[in-house]
Amino acid sequence: MTHTFTHWIKTSFVMLSAIMLLSAIPPIGPVHAVPLYSNSPSPEHVYDQIDILDQWYRYLDSPGHRNAEAHILSMFDDCGLNTTVQSYTAQRLDGAVRAANVLGLLEGEDPSRCLVIGGHYDNNQRSSKGAYDNAVGVGTVIELARMFTQVHDDVPAISILFAAWDSEEGGGGGSRYFLENPVWDLDIVGYINLDMFGLSYPVRNSIPMSTEEYFKLNVYTSPISDFSIYNDVEYTDETLENFTAFRDVLENITYDQYDHPRSWVIVMDDTAGISDHRFFVQRSIPAVWFRGMNEKPREEGDLNEITFKHTPADTLETMERYAGGKAQLLEGIDTGLTISYDLANAWIEHVNTTSVVDVGEGDHEGGDGIGDVMSGAAIGLSLLVLLMIPVVFIVWKRRRGR
């Protein structure tokens, strides 16, 4: 009898120790699920698109501009998208000309809600081929369209609109025209803007006299604290919660999933506002702009960035020379490409499964998450075992005294 009781006591203490150890594990807090896919987007495919677009001078309504429009439309058609060309009138320095947004819609299970992924395909009058500004962005849009239509087996939970905007160099006319004159009746829940990146982390900064080791990837988001360039817009609490949720998902991917260094891949409030994303932010739509090496020395007061945008040097050859070779350029392209791809997937997942308020409240203390329930159950079991030990001991003593 004594041996049996002793064995029971030892077993009880082992169980108690295990339960108390489980109860000491921190609760499982709410996290932003980022789906990981075995098939990743290819920077090589983006490079190939840059190489094609690099053939043409794409100033508004030039022959090269019209060739690029036709090429992008062909790529969207090959992806099986519902395509259209949205023509409108834009202003060149010498007068009014035809401009055209090239649009491709992938309908989701919920066709009324939509994520927009876009970049402009026109180039500045002074540019030669606009490889960096912005064939790289258009090439990325085309590659993401390929991923969602030819690699993904499932229909996305919401619709995705792939857009090649026109006349961005003239002040963002294409994206603004689209928002003011929608082709489809869509509730836009987010926008990813791809405009000038690739000369960005982990590409080493080869500029003579630069004091920085790498080119930075600046990731400008719909603001959550610095509203200096959007101070003429009044945002509701719901919009600000939405902006915050979007930022949280983006930072989780950038810093937690990929472990990119914060000093070189910089997620920050948009304080630039000089690309197509700004028109979405002005309409309370969460948005992000991926932008690599871009500044002129006189703008920053240093030699860390010497951009060749808006010059005859804006070619694929120059991009490779700045990067130190094709392989290094592909690495720089890959950083923005993979983050934008995973952001698209994660944000679609978020808007399909979680309300804005739920995500906005995700960091508060307390709650009824599974981690809280597990901890509560573990503590309850621990107390139950503690109470059972003296009871069993008393029963055993009484039986032994008989």
C-alpha positions as CSV (number, residue, x, y, z in Angstrom):
1,M,0.0,0.0,0.0
2,T,2.8,2.4,1.0
3,H,4.6,1.7,-2.3
4,T,1.4,2.3,-4.3
5,F,0.8,5.6,-2.6
6,T,4.4,6.7,-3.0
7,H,4.2,5.9,-6.7
8,W,1.0,7.9,-6.9
9,I,2.5,10.9,-5.2
10,K,5.5,10.8,-7.5
11,T,3.2,10.6,-10.6
12,S,1.1,13.4,-9.3
13,F,4.1,15.7,-8.8
14,V,5.4,14.8,-12.3
15,M,2.0,15.7,-13.8
16,L,1.9,18.9,-11.7
17,S,5.3,19.9,-12.8
18,A,4.4,19.4,-16.5
19,I,1.2,21.3,-16.1
20,M,2.9,24.2,-14.3
21,L,5.6,24.3,-17.1
22,L,2.9,24.5,-19.7
23,S,1.2,27.3,-17.7
24,A,4.5,29.2,-17.7
25,I,4.6,29.3,-21.5
26,P,3.6,32.8,-22.7
27,P,0.1,32.9,-24.2
28,I,-0.1,32.6,-28.0
29,G,-0.9,36.2,-29.0
30,P,-2.6,37.2,-32.2
31,V,-0.2,37.2,-35.1
32,H,-0.6,38.2,-38.7
33,A,-0.6,35.0,-40.7
34,V,1.7,35.3,-43.7
35,P,1.1,32.4,-46.1
36,L,4.3,30.9,-47.5
37,Y,4.2,29.5,-51.0
38,S,6.6,27.0,-52.4
39,N,6.6,28.7,-55.8
40,S,8.1,32.2,-55.5
41,P,8.0,35.1,-58.0
42,S,11.1,35.2,-60.3
43,P,13.3,38.3,-60.5
44,E,14.6,36.8,-63.7
45,H,11.2,37.2,-65.2
46,V,11.1,40.8,-64.1
47,Y,14.5,41.3,-65.6
48,D,13.3,39.9,-68.9
49,Q,10.4,42.4,-68.9
50,I,12.7,45.3,-68.2
51,D,14.9,44.1,-71.1
52,I,11.8,44.2,-73.5
53,L,10.6,47.6,-72.3
54,D,14.1,49.0,-72.4
55,Q,13.9,48.8,-76.2
56,W,11.4,51.7,-76.4
57,Y,11.4,55.4,-75.6
58,R,8.1,55.6,-73.8
59,Y,7.3,59.3,-73.6
60,L,3.6,60.0,-74.0
61,D,2.1,59.0,-77.3
62,S,5.4,58.2,-78.9
63,P,5.8,55.1,-81.1
64,G,7.7,53.3,-78.2
65,H,5.0,54.3,-75.8
66,R,2.3,52.7,-78.0
67,N,4.5,49.6,-78.4
68,A,4.8,49.3,-74.6
69,E,1.0,49.6,-74.2
70,A,0.5,46.8,-76.7
71,H,3.1,44.6,-75.0
72,I,1.7,45.0,-71.5
73,L,-1.8,44.3,-72.8
74,S,-0.5,41.2,-74.4
75,M,1.1,40.0,-71.2
76,F,-2.1,40.6,-69.2
77,D,-4.1,38.7,-71.9
78,D,-1.6,35.8,-71.7
79,C,-2.4,35.6,-67.9
80,G,-6.1,35.2,-68.7
81,L,-7.1,38.5,-67.1
82,N,-10.2,40.5,-67.9
83,T,-8.3,43.3,-69.8
84,T,-9.2,46.7,-70.9
85,V,-7.4,49.9,-72.1
86,Q,-8.7,53.0,-70.4
87,S,-7.9,55.9,-72.8
88,Y,-7.9,59.6,-71.7
89,T,-6.3,62.8,-72.6
90,A,-3.1,63.9,-71.0
91,Q,-0.8,66.9,-71.5
92,R,2.6,66.8,-73.0
93,L,4.8,69.8,-73.2
94,D,3.7,70.4,-76.7
95,G,0.0,69.9,-76.1
96,A,-2.8,67.4,-75.5
97,V,-2.2,63.7,-76.5
98,R,-3.8,60.3,-76.0
99,A,-2.8,58.4,-72.9
100,A,-3.9,54.9,-71.7
101,N,-4.0,52.9,-68.6
102,V,-3.6,49.2,-69.2
103,L,-5.7,47.2,-66.8
104,G,-6.2,43.5,-66.1
105,L,-8.7,42.2,-63.6
106,L,-8.6,38.8,-61.8
107,E,-12.0,38.2,-60.3
108,G,-12.0,36.8,-56.8
109,E,-14.5,34.8,-54.8
110,D,-15.8,38.1,-53.5
111,P,-15.7,40.1,-56.8
112,S,-16.8,43.4,-55.2
113,R,-13.6,43.9,-53.1
114,C,-10.3,44.5,-54.8
115,L,-6.6,44.8,-54.2
116,V,-4.8,47.0,-56.8
117,I,-1.2,46.3,-57.8
118,G,0.3,48.9,-60.1
119,G,3.2,50.9,-61.6
120,H,3.5,53.4,-64.3
121,Y,4.9,52.5,-67.8
122,D,5.5,56.0,-69.3
123,N,8.9,57.6,-69.0
124,N,10.1,61.2,-68.6
125,Q,10.8,63.2,-71.8
126,R,14.5,63.4,-70.9
127,S,14.8,59.6,-70.2
128,S,16.1,57.4,-72.9
129,K,14.5,54.0,-72.1
130,G,13.1,54.5,-68.5
131,A,14.5,51.1,-67.3
132,Y,14.7,52.1,-63.7
133,D,11.8,54.6,-63.9
134,N,9.8,52.5,-64.4
135,A,10.2,49.4,-66.4
136,V,11.2,47.6,-63.3
137,G,7.8,48.4,-61.7
138,V,5.8,47.3,-64.7
139,G,7.9,44.1,-65.0
140,T,7.0,43.4,-61.4
141,V,3.3,44.0,-62.0
142,I,3.4,41.5,-64.9
143,E,5.3,38.9,-62.8
144,L,2.8,39.2,-60.0
145,A,0.0,38.8,-62.5
146,R,1.7,35.6,-63.7
147,M,2.0,34.3,-60.1
148,F,-1.7,34.8,-59.3
149,T,-3.0,33.4,-62.5
150,Q,-0.6,30.7,-63.6
151,V,1.0,29.5,-60.3
152,H,-1.8,29.8,-57.8
153,D,-4.3,27.0,-58.2
154,D,-7.0,28.7,-56.2
155,V,-9.2,31.7,-57.0
156,P,-8.2,34.6,-54.7
157,A,-10.6,35.5,-51.9
158,I,-11.1,39.0,-53.4
159,S,-10.4,40.4,-56.8
160,I,-7.0,41.7,-57.9
161,L,-6.5,44.5,-60.4
162,F,-3.2,44.7,-62.1
163,A,-2.5,48.2,-63.5
164,A,0.1,49.8,-65.8
165,W,-0.6,53.5,-65.3
166,D,0.1,56.2,-67.8
167,S,1.3,59.8,-67.5
168,E,2.7,59.4,-64.0
169,E,5.6,61.6,-65.1
170,G,3.0,64.3,-65.9
171,G,1.7,64.3,-62.3
172,G,0.1,61.0,-61.8
173,G,-2.7,61.5,-64.3
174,G,-3.4,57.8,-65.1
175,S,-4.0,56.5,-61.6
176,R,-5.9,59.6,-60.6
177,Y,-8.1,59.3,-63.7
178,F,-8.8,55.7,-62.9
179,L,-9.9,56.5,-59.4
180,E,-12.2,59.3,-60.7
181,N,-13.5,57.2,-63.6
182,P,-13.6,53.6,-62.4
183,V,-14.0,50.9,-65.1
184,W,-15.4,48.4,-62.7
185,D,-17.6,48.8,-59.6
186,L,-15.0,47.8,-57.0
187,D,-14.4,48.5,-53.3
188,I,-10.6,49.0,-53.3
189,V,-9.1,47.7,-50.0
190,G,-5.4,48.3,-50.7
191,Y,-2.8,49.4,-53.2
192,I,0.7,48.3,-53.8
193,N,2.8,50.7,-55.9
194,L,5.9,49.6,-57.6
195,D,8.1,52.5,-58.9
196,M,11.9,52.5,-59.1
197,F,13.5,49.7,-57.1
198,G,16.1,47.0,-57.7
199,L,19.0,49.4,-56.8
200,S,18.2,48.6,-53.2
201,Y,19.2,46.3,-50.5
202,P,21.2,44.0,-50.6
203,V,22.9,45.7,-53.6
204,R,26.1,47.3,-52.3
205,N,26.4,51.1,-52.8
206,S,29.2,51.5,-55.3
207,I,29.0,55.2,-55.7
208,P,32.4,56.8,-55.1
209,M,32.5,58.8,-51.8
210,S,29.3,57.2,-50.5
211,T,29.3,56.6,-46.8
212,E,26.6,53.9,-47.0
213,E,27.3,50.2,-47.5
214,Y,24.1,49.4,-49.3
215,F,21.4,51.1,-51.4
216,K,18.3,51.5,-49.3
217,L,14.8,50.2,-50.1
218,N,12.4,52.8,-48.9
219,V,9.0,51.4,-48.3
220,Y,6.6,54.3,-47.9
221,T,3.2,53.5,-46.4
222,S,-0.1,55.2,-45.8
223,P,0.8,57.2,-42.7
224,I,0.1,56.3,-39.1
225,S,1.9,59.2,-37.3
226,D,3.4,61.7,-39.8
227,F,0.6,63.2,-41.9
228,S,2.6,66.2,-43.0
229,I,1.9,65.7,-46.8
230,Y,-1.7,64.6,-46.2
231,N,-2.7,67.3,-43.7
232,D,-5.5,68.4,-45.9
233,V,-7.3,65.0,-45.5
234,E,-9.4,64.1,-42.5
235,Y,-9.1,60.4,-41.7
236,T,-11.7,58.5,-39.7
237,D,-10.7,56.3,-36.8
238,E,-11.6,53.3,-38.9
239,T,-9.3,54.4,-41.7
240,L,-6.4,54.9,-39.3
241,E,-7.0,51.5,-37.8
242,N,-6.9,50.1,-41.4
243,F,-3.6,52.0,-42.1
244,T,-2.1,50.5,-38.9
245,A,-3.2,47.0,-39.8
246,F,-1.7,47.3,-43.2
247,R,1.6,48.6,-41.7
248,D,1.6,45.7,-39.2
249,V,1.2,43.1,-41.9
250,L,4.0,44.7,-44.0
251,E,6.4,45.0,-41.1
252,N,5.7,41.4,-40.0
253,I,6.7,40.2,-43.5
254,T,9.7,42.6,-43.9
255,Y,11.3,42.2,-40.4
256,D,9.9,39.0,-38.9
257,Q,9.6,36.7,-41.9
258,Y,12.6,37.9,-44.0
259,D,14.6,39.5,-41.2
260,H,15.7,42.4,-43.4
261,P,17.8,45.0,-41.5
262,R,15.7,48.0,-40.5
263,S,18.5,50.4,-41.5
264,W,18.5,49.3,-45.1
265,V,14.9,48.2,-45.7
266,I,13.0,51.1,-44.2
267,V,9.2,50.9,-43.6
268,M,8.0,54.4,-42.9
269,D,5.2,56.9,-43.2
270,D,4.9,58.3,-46.7
271,T,6.5,61.7,-46.6
272,A,7.4,61.8,-50.3
273,G,4.0,61.5,-52.1
274,I,5.5,61.7,-55.6
275,S,4.1,58.6,-57.1
276,D,0.7,57.0,-57.9
277,H,0.1,55.7,-54.4
278,R,-0.7,59.2,-53.0
279,F,-4.1,59.3,-54.8
280,F,-5.1,56.1,-53.0
281,V,-4.0,57.3,-49.6
282,Q,-5.9,60.6,-50.2
283,R,-9.0,58.4,-50.6
284,S,-8.4,56.5,-47.3
285,I,-7.1,53.4,-49.0
286,P,-4.1,51.7,-47.4
287,A,-1.1,51.9,-49.7
288,V,2.6,51.3,-50.0
289,W,5.3,52.5,-52.4
290,F,8.5,50.5,-53.0
291,R,11.3,52.8,-54.0
292,G,15.1,52.2,-54.1
293,M,18.0,54.6,-54.9
294,N,16.4,57.8,-56.1
295,E,17.8,61.0,-54.7
296,K,20.0,63.7,-56.3
297,P,23.0,64.9,-54.2
298,R,21.5,68.4,-53.9
299,E,18.4,67.0,-52.5
300,E,20.1,65.1,-49.6
301,G,23.3,67.1,-49.2
302,D,25.5,64.0,-49.6
303,L,26.8,61.6,-52.3
304,N,25.1,58.5,-51.1
305,E,22.6,58.5,-54.0
306,I,23.2,59.9,-57.4
307,T,20.1,59.0,-59.4
308,F,20.1,58.7,-63.2
309,K,16.3,58.9,-63.4
310,H,15.0,61.4,-66.0
311,T,18.2,61.2,-67.9
312,P,19.4,59.5,-71.1
313,A,21.4,57.1,-68.8
314,D,18.2,55.4,-67.5
315,T,18.8,52.1,-69.2
316,L,19.1,48.5,-68.1
317,E,22.9,48.7,-68.7
318,T,23.2,51.5,-66.2
319,M,21.2,49.6,-63.7
320,E,23.5,46.6,-64.0
321,R,26.6,48.9,-63.8
322,Y,25.3,50.5,-60.6
323,A,24.5,47.1,-59.1
324,G,27.8,45.6,-59.9
325,G,26.4,43.0,-62.4
326,K,23.2,41.2,-63.4
327,A,23.3,38.8,-60.4
328,Q,23.5,41.6,-57.9
329,L,20.7,43.5,-59.7
330,L,18.5,40.4,-59.5
331,E,19.1,40.3,-55.7
332,G,18.0,43.9,-55.4
333,I,14.8,43.3,-57.5
334,D,14.0,40.2,-55.5
335,T,13.7,42.1,-52.2
336,G,10.9,44.3,-53.3
337,L,9.4,41.6,-55.4
338,T,9.0,39.0,-52.7
339,I,7.8,41.5,-50.0
340,S,5.2,42.9,-52.4
341,Y,4.0,39.4,-53.3
342,D,3.7,38.2,-49.7
343,L,2.1,41.5,-48.8
344,A,-0.6,40.9,-51.5
345,N,-1.3,37.4,-50.2
346,A,-1.3,38.5,-46.5
347,W,-3.5,41.5,-47.0
348,I,-6.0,39.5,-49.0
349,E,-6.1,37.0,-46.2
350,H,-6.6,39.7,-43.7
351,V,-9.4,41.6,-45.4
352,N,-11.2,38.3,-46.1
353,T,-11.0,36.9,-42.6
354,T,-10.5,39.7,-40.1
355,S,-12.2,43.0,-39.5
356,V,-10.1,46.1,-39.2
357,V,-11.1,46.6,-35.6
358,D,-10.0,43.0,-34.7
359,V,-6.5,43.6,-36.1
360,G,-6.3,47.1,-34.6
361,E,-6.9,45.6,-31.2
362,G,-4.4,42.8,-31.7
363,D,-1.7,44.2,-29.5
364,H,-3.7,45.0,-26.4
365,E,-3.3,43.0,-23.2
366,G,-5.9,40.4,-22.2
367,G,-8.3,38.8,-24.6
368,D,-9.9,35.5,-25.3
369,G,-7.4,34.0,-27.7
370,I,-6.3,30.4,-27.7
371,G,-3.2,31.2,-25.6
372,D,-5.3,32.7,-22.8
373,V,-7.6,29.7,-22.8
374,M,-4.7,27.3,-22.7
375,S,-3.1,29.2,-19.8
376,G,-6.3,29.3,-17.9
377,A,-6.9,25.6,-18.3
378,A,-3.3,24.8,-17.2
379,I,-3.7,26.9,-14.0
380,G,-7.0,25.3,-13.2
381,L,-5.6,21.8,-13.6
382,S,-2.6,22.7,-11.4
383,L,-4.9,23.9,-8.6
384,L,-7.0,20.7,-8.9
385,V,-3.9,18.5,-8.5
386,L,-2.7,20.5,-5.5
387,L,-6.1,20.1,-3.8
388,M,-6.3,16.4,-4.6
389,I,-2.9,15.5,-2.9
390,P,-4.0,16.3,0.7
391,V,-7.4,14.7,0.2
392,V,-5.8,11.4,-1.0
393,F,-3.3,11.6,1.8
394,I,-6.1,11.9,4.4
395,V,-8.0,9.0,2.9
396,W,-4.8,6.8,2.9
397,K,-4.1,7.6,6.6
398,R,-7.6,6.6,7.5
399,R,-7.4,3.4,5.7
400,R,-4.0,2.6,7.2
401,G,-5.4,3.2,10.7
402,R,-8.1,0.6,10.3
